[in-house]
């Protein structure tokens, strides 16, 4: 039989830590600090709108780009929260999660051989999406000394004649890093100067602490060269509804909508109705959840530092990214032993790029009780490791 | 938000947080937080730290009643004096002054229907200012202090997700 497969797909390397993931998923009684989604259920008034939409038999397709009312509310939200302005009819596309929007944006823009700059550690999907379009991923290894922010020097060094797109994943999963207004200003200037388009993945934009999120699209000359990706999963605790969106110049959104139309048709209708409620009346819920994450963030950072695990203070998302290099083992070895000896599941930093080696991603999207229990076990584990080392 | 409010909102969710934990979680100095808690206690902003217990899941038998009470307010004292006379009884859990068709809601905890009935007929109804009472028994408590008592939401997330 002929080879039924596309070599481009086969060639995408599977996540290096899949083995670790498989072990974790078989361990039913482990406690986890490993999830990338909120512990909150979707606020009930939002769920209820989804239920009501079913009662009213809103069970059909919507227009490809999403319900007009939802797009209008998204535009209002982005304007009131980040000072961005997008035309609901032509510049906003509702997608199946932010992850679909990432895929669409890359497919709509990247031609074979064009380079896409991806700062790592980062979410896992950018690189494979670029490879599938036969683009060339150019990884920038972000540095702990910069608190995992992208610096202007790093960007300049990575830009070539073939650079088409910069992926800007902040607030960042897995590091919790954010880009300040000053950081972004420098990046924006380079993008304008070098004529680079930006895919700004702002899915965690509602979860920043001690300072408000700034979108790179709000800088001079950036709106016309930025696709902003956002969604409902993180801020509004709606992961399972699978709903996100992309905003940007009409000519790019139009082409993304074309792919979306053929591949997906439209985002789930029930989710779209629920999301209208989230946009209209969800700001207070988000503030409450943000406040709760913020307390846990401080608690976890404090506990890790008390244990003597170095970590910079993260101001975004719900992750802390401590360094475990002192133990002389890889992140995966550390995570695997921690799992088997203390039954705590934590994602090794290298799951998010090679430069995440030597780090762990600790999620604090858990109850305080769960955090305490898991961190106590982590403390016992590293105490033992230090004893072994000194023996 | 001022520190006192942040402390209160945190303790409202979880009264077991220590001053040290609160200080860490609020990014404040521990001594400052402890002093603020003391002040709030002294000023009776924080009046106590009870535990939310669903007694129905224990062997202890008790009933809760909600009693609507109509009273005659007293000159110069309004409803406060009669309310105080009622709330001093140990079995009284809560007393609220109400708007609408009656004046006071009295929440009562007793070991049996009979003990509640005895309280109402023997203590509450005979008070001079009390004009009438209507007693409703609580059959089941679903939610208190914002916390569902009946079911617990399990963490259904996968152990690890990117």
Interface residues (C-beta under 8 A of the other chain):
Chain A: X21 X24 X25 X27 X30 X32 X34 X35 X36 X37 X39 X41 X123 X124 X173 X291 X295 X296 X298 X299 X302 X345 X347 X351 X352 X368 X370
Chain B: X9 X10 X14 X21 X24 X25 X26 X27 X153 X155 X157 X158 X159 X160 X161 X162
